[in-house]
Amino acid sequence: MTIQQHTVDTPYIVGPVHCYTALAAGELVLFDTGPLSRRGREYLQKNIDLAGLRHVMITHCHIDHYGLARWLETESGATVYLPYRDVLKIREHEYRVTQMYRILREIGFDRDYINKLDVIFKSDLVFPPFPENFRIIEEALPDYLGIGFLNCPGHSQSDVVFLGEDWAVTGDVLLRGIFQSPLLDINLDTGERFRNFEAYCDTLLRLATLRGRRIMPGHREKVGNVDTVILFYIRKLLERVAQLRPYADDDNIARIIARMFGDKMTDPFHMFLKASEILFMKDFLARPGRLQQALEQIGLYDAVALQFQKSLQ
């Protein structure tokens, strides 16, 4: 099965996003869609046979990866496949957002901030229209296509990696040269905060199984070595943990952001991203042995052992 990369510009700080096409059992498959933008639509119209498109598979429902799913559904008639936990987000959107705001209040953000964030969340900037008809990857991915998947939560709670014979489309779980902490989210099975740190530690074990495959990442260059990317992420995490240490005993995340960044960080969505990162790091500080164990299991702990221990001092 031959897979082809397509690169679409985005207006976001992550830069261009990669989508991929493949012929599976003679049917055209598109992995991710690019952002909801005129440029994104024009790219797909020019470079992909929309009339022949049969399947659209989404690694996770962040705007730059699924933004054109609704448009493709109507433009091509292709079947759209979404991760199970993203489907829960669609079905329980209002409850999810309400619970996220509850957590933000609990960690120190005031009503004025939440109102500003709500304006962003209610715009297409974060949540573009979802497709009206879709199938759930974990339940309905057709066997005859010969495409497998791994659930790899961490970056988000819904990340899926798609697998061919010798390749993997990894979305945002393996980003060479980019550190993106998992986003604050709600576990819709429990109503409590989704524990991205715990999920990421489990995901490390699955990512190690991708060694030797050709990795198709969501951004930046192609990935030549899975271990290199994992170690980049871990080292960047430990570097930022060391920066957080003087403030780590404070449970007021909004105050930590103000103390660390002052007037340099005022954009509500960027503050949301930073709050997510700090929560992830505080979870690590509460259970560093959990990450150490995962790294030992995949044979990478020795490469970061010194920095790991220093980050805890």
Backbone as a ProteinNet text record, in pm:
[ID]
protein_1_A
[PRIMARY]
MTIQQHTVDTPYIVGPVHCYTALAAGELVLFDTGPLSRRGREYLQKNIDLAGLRHVMITHCHIDHYGLARWLETESGATVYLPYRDVLKIREHEYRVTQMYRILREIGFDRDYINKLDVIFKSDLVFPPFPENFRIIEEALPDYLGIGFLNCPGHSQSDVVFLGEDWAVTGDVLLRGIFQSPLLDINLDTGERFRNFEAYCDTLLRLATLRGRRIMPGHREKVGNVDTVILFYIRKLLERVAQLRPYADDDNIARIIARMFGDKMTDPFHMFLKASEILFMKDFLARPGRLQQALEQIGLYDAVALQFQKSLQ
[TERTIARY]
85	0	89	76.1	153.7	80	153.3	92.2	161.4	83.6	136.5	107.2	207.3	192.6	142.9	53.3	3.4	22	77	106.4	21.5	-52.6	-146.2	-105.6	-99.2	-67.3	-179.3	-142.8	-241.5	-202.2	-296.3	-263.1	-217.4	-190.7	-163.6	-13.7	22	163.1	235.2	160.7	224.7	268.8	222.6	262.2	184.3	239.6	168.9	135.7	27.2	-17	-9.6	22	28.9	-98.1	-153.7	-257.1	-195.9	-261.9	-205.9	-316.2	-282	-374.9	-311.8	-398.7	-353.6	-465	-428.5	-525.5	-527.8	-641.5	-658.2	-769	-736.9	-833.3	-895	-814.4	-859.9	-944.5	-957.6	-1041	-954.7	-984.8	-905	-939.4	-834.7	-849.1	-769.7	-829	-760.7	-749	-626.3	-603.3	-587.5	-679.6	-687.1	-718.8	-763.1	-819.7	-750.4	-669.8	-622.9	-725.7	-694.7	-778.3	-902	-995.5	-1113.6	-1072.5	-1036.7	-991.1	-1010.9	-1016.9	-1029	-908.8	-789.8	-668.6	-670.5	-721.5	-730.4	-824.1	-940.4	-1035.8	-976.2	-912.3	-854.1	-746	-666.8	-561.5	-622.7	-723.8	-784	-851.4	-917.2	-982.4	-881	-764.7	-662.5	-582.8	-559.7	-463.9	-522.8	-652.1	-714.1	-837.9	-855.1	-971.7	-1093.2	-1161.8	-1273.8	-1387.5	-1404.3	-1510.9	-1482.8	-1354.9	-1319.1	-1289	-1296.8	-1264.5	-1372.7	-1331.6	-1428.7	-1423.7	-1307.3	-1293.9	-1209.3	-1253	-1176	-1157.1	-1030.6	-1000.9	-927.1	-977.9	-928.7	-848.5	-725.4	-642	-690.9	-742.7	-799.1	-865.9	-967	-1048.4	-994.6	-873.1	-822.6	-838.2	-859.3	-904.6	-818	-686.6	-598	-598.2	-663.1	-665	-802.8	-910.1	-1042.6	-1125.2	-1065.6	-1142.8	-1231.3	-1190.7	-1267.9	-1349.1	-1365.3	-1437.4	-1582.5	-1649.5	-1790.3	-1798.7	-1709.2	-1709	-1684.1	-1588.1	-1558.6	-1675.7	-1746.3	-1862.6	-1964.3	-1989.6	-2088.2	-2030.1	-1901.3	-1838.9	-1809.7	-1773.5	-1730.6	-1823.1	-1898.4	-1980.1	-1901.6	-1774	-1690.6	-1741.4	-1712.9	-1745.1	-1636.3	-1676.6	-1583.4	-1577.2	-1454.5	-1432.8	-1366.8	-1426.3	-1376.3	-1341.4	-1242.9	-1211.8	-1329.7	-1341	-1453.1	-1464.2	-1351.7	-1360.2	-1392.7	-1362.5	-1407.8	-1557.7	-1610.6	-1755.2	-1826.3	-1769.2	-1826.7	-1828	-1720.3	-1713.7	-1824.5	-1853.2	-1960	-2093.8	-2118.6	-2249.6	-2272.4	-2165.5	-2179.8	-2102.5	-2108.3	-2026.5	-2055.1	-2179.9	-2213.5	-2170.3	-2196.3	-2155.3	-2003.6	-1933.8	-1787.4	-1731.9	-1779.8	-1729.3	-1760.5	-1881.3	-1918.2	-1823.4	-1790.8	-1699.9	-1558	-1515.6	-1383.5	-1376.3	-1482.7	-1484.6	-1485.4	-1551	-1548.7	-1405.4	-1331.9	-1193.5	-1108.9	-1129.1	-1053.1	-1078.8	-1202.6	-1232.4	-1160	-1157.7	-1093.3	-942.9	-881.8	-737.7	-703.5	-803	-770.5	-813.2	-879.2	-919.8	-1054.8	-1064.7	-1187	-1290.4	-1410.3	-1521.1	-1492.9	-1422.9	-1392.2	-1306	-1206.1	-1121.7	-1205.2	-1288.6	-1367.7	-1464.2	-1520.1	-1609.1	-1534	-1411.2	-1330.1	-1295.3	-1262.3	-1231.2	-1355.4	-1470.2	-1595.2	-1625.1	-1593.1	-1612.9	-1530.8	-1408.4	-1321.2	-1376	-1418.5	-1467.3	-1597.4	-1675.4	-1800.8	-1782.6	-1660.6	-1632.5	-1580.1	-1571.9	-1516.6	-1366	-1304	-1158.9	-1111	-1193.6	-1154.9	-1237.9	-1367.5	-1457	-1531.3	-1468.9	-1541.5	-1658.3	-1749.7	-1864.4	-1819.7	-1880	-1852	-1933.8	-1887.3	-1969.3	-2101.3	-2204.6	-2336.5	-2347.4	-2283.8	-2285.1	-2140.3	-2113.9	-1978.1	-1982.8	-1869.7	-1856.3	-1743.8	-1749.4	-1650.1	-1537.7	-1414.9	-1299.6	-1293.2	-1305.9	-1287.8	-1398	-1508.5	-1621.6	-1646.5	-1607.2	-1656.3	-1551.5	-1423.1	-1320.6	-1325	-1349.2	-1367.4	-1241.8	-1255.5	-1141.9	-1080	-1162.9	-1112.4	-1012.5	-1009.2	-914.5	-771.3	-756.2	-622.4	-551.4	-627.7	-571.5	-601	-496.4	-513.5	-505	-516.6	-506.9	-459.4	-400.9	-363.9	-422.9	-485.5	-525.6	-403.7	-367.1	-246.7	-276.5	-364.4	-397.5	-276.9	-282.8	-173.2	-177.7	-149.1	-163.7	-308.4	-402	-542.6	-588.2	-708.6	-752.5	-798.5	-808.7	-868	-770.8	-641.3	-546.4	-548.4	-553.8	-546.5	-430.7	-352.5	-247.6	-297.9	-292.6	-334.8	-214	-234.2	-123.3	-145.4	-40.9	-34.9	68.6	108.3	203.5	336	384.6	515.9	517.5	398.7	392.1	289.3	296.9	200.8	172.9	45.4	3.1	-23.7	57.6	60.1	-4.4	-61.3	-123.8	-25.3	-61.3	22.6	93.1	96	162.3	312.1	359.6	503.3	536.8	577.2	605.9	752.2	830.9	973.8	997.3	1064.9	1101.5	991.3	877.2	766.7	728	723	673.1	531.9	434.4	296	244.9	213.7	164.1	17.9	-26	-165.8	-260	-374.8	-469.4	-556.1	-589.8	-688.3	-818.3	-873.9	-998.3	-1071.9	-1193.1	-1278.9	-1287.6	-1275	-1304	-1455.2	-1519.7	-1665.2	-1723.7	-1638.2	-1685.8	-1701.6	-1627.9	-1630	-1673.8	-1663.7	-1694.6	-1580.7	-1470	-1353.5	-1248.4	-1143	-1037.5	-973.6	-952.3	-883.5	-737.4	-684.6	-548.4	-451.9	-416.6	-331.3	-194	-141.8	-10	-12.3	-111.8	-123.2	-139.3	-223.2	-248.1	-120.5	-43.2	78.3	181	190.4	283.7	246.4	116.5	73	100.7	80.6	100.4	245.4	339.7	480.3	508.3	442.5	463.1	413.8	304.1	250	335	383.7	467.7	595.1	645.9	767.6	744.4	619.7	591	597.9	608.9	616.7	759.6	855.4	994	1005.9	1077.3	1097.4	995	885.2	785.9	823.4	771.2	784.4	677.5	721.5	629.4	582.2	449.9	387.2	329	406.1	361.2	263.9	201.1	106.1	171.3	295.8	364	513.7	579.1	723.6	776.5	905.4	972.6	924.2	958.6	931.7	1015.9	965.7	1033	1115.1	1244.8	1330.8	1348.8	1329.7	1357	1258.2	1177.8	1076.1	1140.2	1249.1	1313.8	1361.3	1412.5	1459.3	1347.1	1229.5	1115.3	1068.6	1058	1016.9	1113.9	1242.8	1343.1	1338.9	1311.7	1296.7	1182.8	1070.9	954.5	985.3	1045.7	1074.2	1174.1	1277.7	1377.6	1316.6	1230.2	1165.1	1071.5	1000.2	914.9	997.2	1109.1	1191.5	1252.6	1287.6	1340.3	1236.6	1112.6	1006.4	963.9	973.4	947	1045.7	1172.4	1273.6	1240.4	1186	1146.4	1024.6	939.2	817.9	844.3	949.7	972.4	954.3	1003.9	986.4	840.4	751.6	609.8	521.2	579.8	503.3	411.1	438.8	354.5	225.3	215.2	96.1	-8	-127.5	-235.7	-314.7	-284.3	-353	-275.2	-321.9	-249.9	-250.2	-360.3	-366.1	-258.7	-237.6	-135.5	4.9	25.9	156.2	188	89.7	111.4	146.3	76.1	103.5	244	284.5	418	528	503.6	606.7	618.1	505.3	505.9	461.3	396	352.8	267.8	299.1	221.8	255.7	351.2	389.8	285	195.8	93.8	-42.7	-119.5	-252.4	-361.6	-324.2	-424.3	-494.8	-629	-700.6	-671.1	-660.3	-637.3	-494.8	-398.1	-260.2	-247.1	-322.6	-322.3	-382.8	-485.2	-544.9	-442.9	-366	-262	-157.2	-117.4	-14.9	-69.2	-194.3	-254.7	-256.2	-286.7	-285.4	-146.2	-46.4	91.7	132.1	95.4	133.2	65.1	-61.9	-130.5	-63.2	-23	47.4	176.9	250.5	377.3	355.7	251.2	223.2	183.5	113.1	81	209	303.9	433	503.3	505.2	573.2	507.7	378.3	309	341.8	375.5	404.3	517.6	636.4	746.2	783.1	761.8	794.7	714.1	596.5	511.5	576.9	632.2	701.1	832.5	903.4	1030.2	1006.8	903	873.1	845.6	767.5	736.3	862.4	949.1	1073.3	1165.8	1167.3	1248.8	1196.7	1065.4	1007.1	1041.7	1059.5	1091.8	1241.2	1319.2	1464.1	1521.4	1450.3	1497.1	1529	1509.4	1530.4	1675.4	1769.5	1910.8	1952.9	1890.8	1927.9	1889.1	1795.6	1750.2	1761.2	1824.8	1823.5	1875.6	1987.8	2046.3	1953.3	1902.8	1811.3	1682.8	1637.6	1516	1530.7	1641.1	1661.9	1682.6	1752	1773.5	1642.4	1549.1	1421.9	1340.4	1370.9	1295.9	1360	1475.5	1547.4	1506.9
-119.1	0	124.6	206.3	329.6	443.5	522.2	635.2	763.4	868.3	995	1107.2	1191.7	1304	1428.5	1501.3	1629.7	1732.5	1846.6	1948.7	2071.8	2112.3	2223.9	2331.3	2456	2565.6	2586.2	2627.8	2664.5	2799.7	2868.6	2994.1	2975.3	2850.9	2821.5	2812.5	2819.4	2822.5	2692.3	2584.4	2458	2457.1	2554	2561.2	2466.1	2432.4	2345.5	2210.2	2151.8	2020.4	1922.8	1798.4	1694	1609.3	1586.8	1486.8	1378.7	1263.8	1153	1082.2	1035.2	953.3	817.7	718.5	583.6	511.6	417.4	327.3	199.4	171.7	51.8	-32.6	-154.2	-242.1	-171.2	-88.2	-16.6	106.5	143.8	259.2	370.4	495.4	609.1	648.9	657.4	692.3	819.7	911.4	1033	1028.5	1046.9	1053.9	1200.5	1250.4	1390.4	1480.7	1603.7	1689.3	1823.1	1863.3	2000.7	2092.6	2222.6	2316.2	2362.7	2419.2	2481.3	2617.3	2620.5	2745	2736.3	2850.5	2853.5	2786.5	2815	2754.8	2603.8	2555.9	2411.6	2347.3	2408	2353.3	2352.1	2463.6	2471.9	2367.3	2342.2	2240.5	2103.1	2066.2	1934.7	1921.9	2028.1	2024.5	2003.7	2063.6	2058.1	1928.8	1872.7	1764	1627	1620.4	1493.2	1470.8	1349.9	1312.3	1300.2	1411.6	1410.4	1321.5	1313.1	1227.1	1080.2	1045.8	907.2	878.3	979.8	961.9	879.5	775.3	686	689.2	720.2	714.2	831.2	895.8	1001.9	958.6	938	887.1	993.5	1024.9	1136.1	1083.8	1134	1090.5	1147.5	1270.9	1334.1	1463.2	1503.3	1617.5	1749.5	1785.1	1921.4	1988.7	2118.9	2191.2	2169.6	2159.3	2146.1	2004.8	1911.2	1773.2	1729	1789.3	1748.3	1864.5	1983.1	2103.4	2094.1	2015.6	2006.8	1877.6	1806.9	1679.4	1698.8	1798.6	1824.1	1861.7	1946.5	1988.1	1869	1784.1	1666.5	1569.4	1559.9	1471.6	1510.7	1640.4	1687.4	1698.2	1730.8	1752.6	1621.8	1517	1392.8	1274.9	1280.6	1165.5	1055.9	1082.7	983.5	957.5	839.3	805.4	862.2	931.2	989.8	900.7	872.4	789.1	874.3	875.5	954.7	864.7	905.9	829.6	828.7	720.8	704.2	819.5	860.3	964.2	1100.9	1121.6	1244.3	1240.2	1122.8	1109.8	1143.5	1099.2	1137	1288.6	1354.7	1500.7	1566.4	1510.6	1565.6	1550.5	1432.8	1402.8	1474.9	1502.8	1565	1696.6	1771.3	1892.6	1992.6	2024.9	2127	2084.2	1958.5	1907.4	1912.4	1871.9	1870.9	2010.2	2107	2243.7	2297.8	2270.1	2315.2	2257.4	2130.6	2067.3	2120.5	2151.9	2211.9	2347.1	2424.9	2555.4	2538	2433.6	2406.1	2381.9	2301.7	2272.8	2398.7	2479.5	2604.5	2695.6	2700.3	2781.1	2722.9	2590.5	2524.9	2550.9	2575.4	2598.7	2747.1	2833.3	2973.7	3072.6	3029.7	3123.6	3185.2	3318.6	3388.2	3384.9	3435.4	3429.6	3513	3624.7	3708.5	3631.1	3560	3479.8	3372.2	3302.6	3193.6	3245.5	3363.9	3422.8	3450.3	3498.3	3524.8	3394.4	3291.2	3162.6	3103	3124.9	3071.7	3129.5	3257.1	3319.8	3246.1	3210.1	3137.2	2997.2	2928.9	2792.6	2786.1	2893.2	2894.1	2936.3	2970.2	3006.9	2885.3	2897.2	2789.1	2778.8	2869.4	2867.6	2743.7	2688.6	2571.3	2449.7	2467.7	2356.4	2380.2	2348.7	2358.9	2261.6	2278.5	2186.5	2041.9	1954.6	1812.7	1754.5	1645.5	1580.5	1533	1532.5	1492.4	1340.4	1272	1125.7	1077.2	989.4	939.5	800.3	733.5	604.4	613.3	525.8	525.7	428.9	478.9	399.6	266.8	273.2	152	48.6	90.7	0.1	-37.8	48.2	29.1	45.2	42.2	51	-78.1	-69.1	-191.2	-278.3	-404.5	-496.3	-511.5	-505.8	-534.7	-429.3	-312.2	-209.4	-243.7	-330.3	-368.4	-259.3	-170.7	-60.7	-87.4	-88.4	-107.6	24.3	17.7	140.2	107.2	207.8	202.4	324.4	306.1	419.4	467.7	593.3	649.1	782.1	783.9	910.1	971.6	1101.4	1175.4	1318.5	1338.9	1472.4	1518.5	1433.5	1449.1	1313	1306.6	1177.5	1083.6	1133.9	1055	1013	1043.5	1019.3	875.4	861.8	732	734.5	628	607.5	501.8	534.1	439	362.1	232.1	143.2	74.7	80.6	-2.6	-110.9	-178.2	-287.4	-240.7	-124.8	-78.3	69.5	131.2	273.6	299.4	421.1	463	611.5	648.6	788.6	824.9	916	933	1062.1	1145.2	1267.4	1349.7	1380.4	1467.5	1395.1	1262.6	1194.1	1178.1	1197.3	1194.4	1315.6	1423.6	1547.6	1582.6	1562.4	1589.9	1739.6	1778.7	1918.1	2006.7	1949.7	2028.3	1967.4	2051	2004.2	2057.4	1967.4	2005.8	1923.8	1991.5	1917.4	1878.9	1768.2	1728	1834.6	1848.9	1952.2	1909.7	2007.1	1986	1937.4	1830.7	1777.7	1700.2	1658.4	1585.5	1439.8	1348.4	1208.4	1192.7	1177.4	1176	1046.8	950.8	830.5	854.7	952.1	976.5	1117.5	1212.8	1352.4	1426.9	1359.5	1422.7	1455.9	1523	1559.7	1435.5	1439.4	1329.6	1332.9	1220.4	1213	1186.8	1294.8	1282.9	1225	1256.5	1205	1052.9	998.5	853	792.2	855.9	805.1	808.8	917.3	929	822.3	792.5	687.2	553.6	523.2	400.2	407	524.2	541.4	520.3	556.8	536	390.2	298.1	156.3	122	185.7	159.3	225.7	347.1	415.8	336.3	268.6	188.7	75.8	31.7	-75.5	-25.6	106.6	163	166	125.2	122.8	40.8	97.1	28.1	61.1	124.5	166.8	304.4	335.6	469.6	556.7	656.1	739.4	857.5	878.6	989.7	1086	1186.7	1274.3	1382	1448.2	1553.1	1684.6	1706.3	1832.9	1808.9	1907.6	1911.8	1799.3	1765.5	1670.9	1528.4	1441.9	1300.6	1252.4	1154.5	1101.2	979.5	987.6	875.4	775.7	821	734.5	766	668.3	688.4	726.7	660.3	687	832.1	886.3	1025.3	1120.6	1097.3	1185.5	1172	1048.1	1027.5	1097	1082.8	1143.5	1295.8	1350.7	1495.4	1542.6	1475.1	1513.5	1503.5	1392.7	1371.7	1475.7	1502.3	1601.4	1740.2	1775.4	1906.6	1913.3	1804.6	1798.7	1820.7	1749.3	1760.2	1899.7	1959.4	2096.1	2192.6	2177.2	2267.3	2235.8	2109.9	2074.4	2146.1	2150.2	2219.1	2367.4	2427.6	2568.6	2589.1	2488.5	2497.7	2476	2405.7	2362.2	2472.3	2596.1	2698.8	2732.9	2697	2732.1	2609.3	2492	2368.3	2342.3	2401.5	2377.1	2458	2552.4	2636.3	2562.4	2544.5	2478.1	2573.7	2703.7	2803.3	2818.9	2751.3	2750	2888.6	2959.7	3095.1	3183.2	3169.7	3249.4	3207.2	3077.8	3031	3093.8	3095.4	3154.2	3301.9	3372.4	3515.2	3535.8	3450.7	3464	3429.3	3330.7	3286.8	3376.7	3431.9	3500.4	3646	3685.3	3824.3	3867.5	3985.9	4041	3976.9	3884.4	3821.1	3719.5	3678.4	3581.5	3631.2	3680.7	3734.7	3675.1	3613.4	3555.2	3439.4	3439	3336.4	3194	3172.6	3035.4	2991	3081.5	3046.2	3016	3088.4	3060.5	2922.9	2887.1	2754.2	2646.1	2667	2571.5	2558.7	2672.4	2669.9	2603.9	2630.4	2565.2	2414.3	2369	2225.4	2168	2239.5	2193.5	2185.6	2285.6	2287.7	2174	2148.7	2037.2	1904.9	1888.7	1767.5	1750.8	1860.8	1854.4	1830.5	1888.1	1864.5	1718.7	1659	1517	1433.9	1474.8	1406.2	1417.9	1537.1	1557.3	1476.6	1452.2	1371.7	1223.4	1178.4	1035.5	1017.8	1067.5	1055.7	911.3	822	682	618.9	674.3	619.7	639.5	758.3	785	707.5	702.1	627.8	482	423.8	283.6	263	353.8	340.8	351.4	447	464.9	344.1	286.8	166.4	50.8	38.6	-70.9	-63.2	57.6	70.6	97.6	87.2	94.2	233	336.9	473	551.9	492.3	570.1	611.2	524.7	556.4	681.2	704.9	820	952.7	949.9	1074.2	1068.4	965.6	941.9	1060.7	1118.2	1229.9	1350.3	1386.3	1500.6	1471.9	1347.9	1307.2	1333.6	1289.9	1306.6	1454.6	1528	1670.9	1749.2	1708.1	1779.9	1766.7	1666	1641.1	1705.5	1765.7	1822.4	1966.3
0	0	0	-101.4	-110.9	-41.7	35.3	104.8	62.5	40.6	-8.7	90.1	113.8	206.3	133	197.9	148	259.1	227.5	328.2	303.3	406.3	395.8	495.9	451.6	542.7	642.8	763.6	865.2	925.7	988.7	1056.1	1199.8	1241.2	1380.9	1408.2	1535.9	1572.8	1538.9	1520	1483.5	1337.9	1258.9	1119.3	1030.7	913.6	818.9	880	830.9	877.3	761.8	792.2	690.1	692.4	574.9	553.6	464.8	456.1	379.1	302.6	182.9	106.5	78.2	64.5	31.1	-43	-127.6	-188.2	-106.5	-47.1	35.1	-26.3	-64.6	-132.9	-252.8	-318.7	-437.3	-407.9	-280.6	-243.6	-185.7	-224.8	-182.4	-38.9	43.6	185.3	211.5	287.3	332.2	484	534.5	678.2	717.5	799.5	842	723.3	754.3	648.2	632	731.4	730.8	795.3	802.7	878.2	802	875.6	815.7	759.9	632	569.8	419.3	356	210.3	146	198.6	142.8	156.7	270.4	290.1	190.1	169.2	72	-68.4	-105.1	-238.9	-259.2	-154.9	-167.2	-194.2	-115.9	-132.4	-268.5	-313.3	-444.4	-556.7	-541.8	-646.7	-644.9	-526.8	-513.4	-482.3	-454.4	-418.5	-504.3	-549.4	-630.1	-538.6	-516.7	-423	-471.8	-602	-654.3	-623.9	-614.7	-587.1	-441.8	-357.1	-215	-146.2	-74.5	-10.6	142.2	198.7	344.2	392.2	501	567.2	711.9	750.9	884.4	964.1	1082.2	1163.2	1281.9	1296.4	1409.1	1541	1540.7	1660.6	1617	1691	1649.4	1703.3	1660.9	1674.5	1540.1	1542.2	1424.3	1301.6	1320.3	1203.9	1147.2	1216.2	1168.7	1119.9	1171.8	1126	1073.1	1059.7	1028.7	906.5	805.8	681.2	670.7	780.1	775.8	731.6	787.1	750.2	602.4	556	416	324.7	359.1	277.8	273.6	385.6	390.5	284.1	270.3	173.2	33	21.6	-108.6	-180.9	-105	-169.4	-143.1	-35.5	2.3	69.9	103.1	170	311.8	362.9	501.3	591.9	698	793.6	917.9	962.7	1081.6	1188.9	1308.2	1419.9	1537.9	1620.5	1741.9	1839	1912.9	2006.4	2104.4	2162.9	2265.8	2205.7	2079	2014.3	1988.7	1962	1945.4	2076.3	2188.9	2318.2	2334.3	2290	2300.4	2218.3	2100.9	2016.4	2086.8	2138.6	2196.6	2328.3	2400.4	2532.4	2539.4	2431	2420.2	2531.7	2554.7	2653.5	2793.8	2827.3	2957.8	2971.3	2865.7	2868.7	2892.7	2817.6	2832.4	2971.6	3021.5	3156.1	3260.8	3248.7	3344.3	3331.3	3210.1	3192.4	3261.8	3250.2	3316.3	3468.3	3516.7	3660.5	3707.4	3633.3	3670.6	3663.4	3560.7	3549.3	3668.5	3715.3	3835.8	3956.7	3965.7	4079.7	4083.5	3968.6	3966	3952.2	3982.1	4001.8	3896.6	3790.9	3686.1	3720.7	3702.3	3741.4	3628.5	3661.2	3566	3441.1	3458.2	3342.6	3242.3	3291.9	3203.3	3134.1	3208.9	3152.5	3047.3	3070	2969	2839	2850.9	2730.5	2659	2735.7	2674.9	2608.8	2669.2	2615.6	2478	2458.7	2327.2	2221.1	2257.7	2164.4	2138.6	2245.3	2230.9	2149.5	2151	2075.8	1931.4	1894.8	1756.5	1681.3	1548.9	1468.6	1481.1	1560.2	1574	1647.1	1734	1812.4	1774.6	1756.9	1728.2	1596.6	1483	1356	1353.8	1258.5	1252.1	1235.9	1314.2	1301.9	1186.6	1127.9	1025.4	1084.8	1002.9	1052	1061.7	968.7	969.7	977.5	1069.6	1085.3	1147.3	1141.2	1207.3	1309.2	1407.8	1514.2	1476	1477.8	1435.1	1508.9	1641.7	1723.2	1700.9	1638.6	1619.9	1474.6	1380.8	1244.2	1135.2	1169	1065.4	983	852.6	772.5	768.9	799.1	800.2	662	557.1	422.7	374.7	438.2	397.6	439.2	537.9	582.9	660.7	721.9	801.4	948.8	1029.6	1172.6	1247.3	1379.3	1458.6	1599.3	1663	1803.8	1873.2	1986.9	2070	2147	2125.8	2187.9	2256.4	2357.7	2423	2492.2	2506.8	2569.5	2522.7	2394.8	2336.6	2353.8	2322.3	2358.3	2407.8	2461.6	2513.9	2403.1	2279.9	2173.3	2063.7	2075.9	1967.2	1917.8	1785.3	1720	1621.3	1618.3	1518.8	1420.8	1290.4	1187.5	1135.8	1109.9	1075.4	941.2	857.2	738.1	759.7	652.6	666.5	724.5	676.6	722.2	757.2	772.3	803.1	911.6	967	1069.2	1052.2	1044.2	1045.3	1190.2	1245.2	1390.6	1441.2	1353.2	1402.8	1482.8	1607.5	1690.7	1804.7	1802.7	1914	1892.4	1770.4	1743.7	1657.6	1721.8	1649.7	1667.8	1565.2	1573.6	1587.1	1694.2	1713	1766.3	1804.9	1861.4	1995.1	2099.3	2228.7	2245.9	2252.8	2278.2	2394.9	2503.7	2619.1	2596.2	2655.7	2642.8	2697.5	2633.7	2672.2	2789.6	2873.3	2978.6	2915.6	2970.3	2915.3	3023.8	2990.1	3082.3	3039.3	3133.4	3107.9	3115.6	3001.3	2997.5	3052.7	3083.4	3152	3302.2	3356.1	3500.8	3538.4	3445.1	3475.1	3540.7	3563.2	3625.1	3518.9	3561.9	3467.3	3406.4	3274.2	3208.7	3247.7	3294	3344.4	3228.3	3161.3	3044.3	3076.5	3195.4	3231	3238.2	3305.7	3315.3	3176.1	3094.6	2960.3	2877.1	2891.3	2810.9	2849.1	2976.3	3019.2	2955.3	2949.5	2883.2	2733.4	2675.5	2531.8	2491.4	2578	2546.7	2509.6	2577.6	2548.9	2408.6	2368	2234.2	2127	2155.8	2058	2029	2130	2110.1	2010.6	1994.1	1897.9	1754.5	1736.3	1601.3	1548.2	1628.9	1583.5	1455.4	1359.5	1232.7	1126.1	1164.6	1065.3	1008	891.4	835.7	901.4	975.4	1052.6	968.6	966.8	896.5	1000.4	1042.9	1151.4	1102.5	1197.6	1162.8	1126.4	1169.7	1144.8	1128.1	1071.7	1056.3	968	989.1	902.6	928.9	834.1	857.8	975.5	1044.5	1162.8	1122.6	1143.4	1108.4	1220.1	1343.9	1458.2	1569.9	1605.6	1709.1	1841.9	1878.5	2006.5	2015.9	1905.9	1905.8	1939.7	1885.4	1912.1	2056.4	2105	2243.8	2338.6	2313.9	2401.8	2393.5	2274.6	2264	2355	2347.2	2426.7	2576.1	2616.8	2758.6	2809.1	2732.4	2775.2	2785.8	2691.6	2698.3	2819.3	2845	2963.7	3089.3	3102.9	3223.2	3236.3	3123.9	3126.2	3181.2	3137.8	3184.1	3327.5	3365.7	3505.8	3597	3557.3	3637.5	3651.2	3545.7	3551.3	3641.2	3647.7	3728.1	3876.8	3911.2	4048.8	4153.5	4133.5	4237.7	4267.2	4175	4190.2	4211.5	4214.5	4203.7	4322.6	4438.8	4555.8	4553.4	4461.6	4449.9	4367.3	4421.2	4348.2	4260.6	4268.7	4187.2	4056	3952.3	3825.2	3760.7	3772.5	3715.4	3778.4	3908.3	3976.2	3932.5	3912	3863.9	3729	3638.4	3506.1	3518.5	3606.6	3626.3	3682.2	3775.6	3835.4	3736.3	3651.8	3558.9	3436.2	3389.9	3261.1	3266.2	3374.5	3386	3268.2	3212.2	3100.6	2966.5	2965.9	2839.7	2791.9	2880.9	2841.5	2886.7	2790.8	2820.6	2732.6	2622.2	2533.4	2605.3	2612	2688.9	2643.3	2512	2465.9	2494.1	2478.8	2513	2662.2	2743.8	2887.6	2915.6	2839.6	2852.8	2819.2	2711.8	2674.5	2784.9	2841.6	2946.1	3073.6	3106.4	3222.9	3204.9	3083.6	3054.2	3076.2	3029.9	3044	3191	3268	3409.3	3485.5	3455.7	3519.9	3487.5	3361.5	3319.5	3398.2	3415.4	3487.8	3636.9	3693.5	3835.3	3859	3763.4	3773.6	3771	3687.4	3684.8	3819.5	3875.8	4003.8	4115.8	4102.4	4203.3	4190	4066.2	4045.3	3944.3	3974.3	3877.3	3845.5	3942.9	3920.7	3808.7	3783.9	3676.4	3541.1	3516.9	3391.1	3384.8	3495.7	3497.9	3460.3	3515.4	3486.3	3337.2	3277.7	3134.8	3050.6	3084.3	3008.9	3024.9	3144.1	3165.1	3080.3	3070.7	2994.3	2846.2	2794	2651.5	2629.5	2736.7	2725.1	2704.8	2748.8	2724.1	2851.4	2967.1	3089.8	3107.9	3078.7	3101.5	3024.6	2908.6	2826.5	2891.1	2986.5	3050.4	3201.8	3256.5	3401.3	3480.3	3438.7	3512.7	3512	3396.8	3388	3464.7	3460.2	3530.7	3680	3737.3	3881.1	3917.8	3833.9	3860.4	3859.4	3772.6	3764.6	3891.4	3973	4096	4218.1	4201.9	4317	4343.6
[MASK]
+++++++++++++++++++++++++++++++++++++++++++++++++++++++++++++++++++++++++++++++++++++++++++++++++++++++++++++++++++++++++++++++++++++++++++++++++++++++++++++++++++++++++++++++++++++++++++++++++++++++++++++++++++++++++++++++++++++++++++++++++++++++++++++++++++++++++++++++++++++++++++++++++++++++++++++++++++++++++

